[in-house]
Amino acid sequence: MDTSTARVALAALALLAPVLVGCGGDDGTDGTGGGGGGGVPEVEAAALGTPVDIEFRSSGATDTVQGTGTVTVTAVRKGAITDLTDAGYEVKPEQAATTPYYVDVTFQNDGDVEVETQGMSGRDQDDTLILPLILLDLSGAGFTPCPKVPQKVAAGETAKGCSIILMPEGSTLERVSYNAGGTEGFLYWESGL
């Protein structure tokens, strides 16, 4: 990887990560009302490996249903902050004490049109929403321990990806979640940790 290219990516990571960790309502919700998000009562968390039915929605303001399918969290793997630093990413001093968790996910598009997807989020022991870390990879090399979640899944296809959730020291990743939008709100899986 070109050193100058890597440094740009490092600076972007250092700027984005503090914004993405620990975003949530003070009441332990996502800030939209209702424990499950989107004003919908919280649903029971599925076990790892359980496909959950979903209506995929556009990411735009219209929140239009694009098609149906499933989302399956297949694994939650504990990493180390050195995974990121050894790969050339820079973390701020306050992030040095965090632990990355890699959330492996599979999307199945059962429809006849392409659908949009997004990354997984997490909930800690206080039910605080923790958004996924976004790595800006200007070199195009990717992050081997956790290949990014695809932005779209073609009609009738399956796609796999991974989200990184940075957990602050003293916090436990209790559940992982996917914001299905619309009336579904958040879908949950137990972290298995």
N, C-alpha and C positions, 0 to 999 in steps of 0.2 A: 504494500500500500504506500503510495506517495505520502511523504511526511507532511507536506503542506496541506494536502487534501485531508489527511487524518486530523490535523490540528483544527481545521474548520469544523469538522464533525464533532470533535471533542468540546469545543466551545458551545456548540448548539446543545449538546447533551447536558452540559453543566447549567445552561440557562433554562432548559425545559423541565428537568427533573423536579426541581423544588415546586413548581406549579402543579405538577401532576400527582404528587404524593399527598395523601391526606385531605383530598377535596371531598367535602360532604357536609351535610347539615349537622348542626350542633345536637340535634335530637337523635342522631344515629341513622338518619335516613339520607337519601340522596338530595334532599332539599326541595323536592317537588310535592311533598306530602305523602302520607301512607308509607308504611315500612317497606313495601316492595317497590316503590318508585312509581312515578307517573300517576299517583293518586290511587293506585291499585293495592289492595291488601297483599301482604307478603305471602308468597307461595312456599311450600315446603321444598327444601333443597334435595335435588336428585343425587344419587350416588355417582361417583366417577365411573365413566364408561356408559352411562345411561343416555341414550338419544332423547332429546326433548323437542317436541313439535314446535314449529315457529312459523309465523308469517313474516317473511323478510320484507323490510320497509325501506323506502328511499331515505337517504340521509338529508335530503332537502327539507325545506319548510313545509312541503305538502304532506310528508309522512305517508306517502302512497304505498299500498301493499303491492309488492312486485311478484311475489310467489310464495309457495310453501316449501317446507323442508324440515330438516332437523339440525340441531347444534348438539355436539357431544364433546364434553370435556373428558379427554382420555387419560390425562395424567397431570399431576402438579409436582414439579421437581424443584428441590431446594438447590440453589446455586450459591455462589460466593461473589462478593463485590469485586474480587480479583479477576473473575471471569471477564468483567467489563474492562477493567484497567489493563489486563494482559492483552486484550483485543485492541487496545489503543484508545479507548474512550476515557475521558477525564471526568472524575466525579468531584463534587465540592466536599470540603472537610466534613460537613454535617451529613453527607450521604455515605461517608466511609463506614459508618456503623450500621447501615441498612443491610438487609439480606434480600437478594433477588430470588423470586420464585418464578419458574418457567411453567406457564399454563398451556399445555398442548390441547388443541381443539380441532375438531373436524366438522366441516359444514357440508351438508347434503342439500343440493338444490333439486327438488322434485318437480319444479315448474318447467315451462317451455320458454322462459326468457331468463336472461342474465340477472342476478341479484347482487345487491351490495351487502358487505359484511363490515364488522368492526371488531376491535380488540376486546378481550375479556377484562373485567375489573375485579376487584376483591373487596371483601368486608373483613374487618378485624374483629377482635373480641368485644369491642364496644359498638359494633355494627356501623363503623365509619367506612364510607365509600373511599376506596383507593383506586384511582385511575391507572391504566397501564402506562408504563414508561415508553416514550417514543424515541427511538434511536434514529438520528439523521445520519445516514450512511452515504456520504458523497462519493465514496470510492466504488460503491456497488458490490463490495465484497460480502456484505451481509454479516450477521452475527451467528456463527455456527451453532452454539448451544440452544438458540431459540430463533429459528427462521420466522420472519414476520407473518402476520395474518394477511391473507390475500384481501385486496379491496373488493374484488368481485368474484363470483362463482358462476361459471357458464351453465346454461340450461341443462338439466339432467346430470350434472357433474358433481363430484365430491372434491373438496379442497381442504388441505391441512395447513395449520399455522401454529404460531406460538406467541403469547403475550408475556411481557415481563412485568411483574408487580414487585415494586420495592417496598419491603416492610421495614418500618422504623424499629430500632432496638426496643425490646420490651413488648412489641406487638406480635400477635399471632394471626396468621391468615386462616380464618375460620371457614369462609366460603368464597367461591368464585362466582362471578355473575356476568350476565350478558344483557345489555339493555335492548330488549326486543321492541321497545317503543309502543305506540298505540295503547290499546287497552290491556295489553299483556304486561307492560312494565318490565321489571327485571325478572330474568330466569336465573335460578341458583343451582349450584352443585356443591356438595361438601368437598372440602379441600383434601380430605384424607390424611391430614397431618396430625 
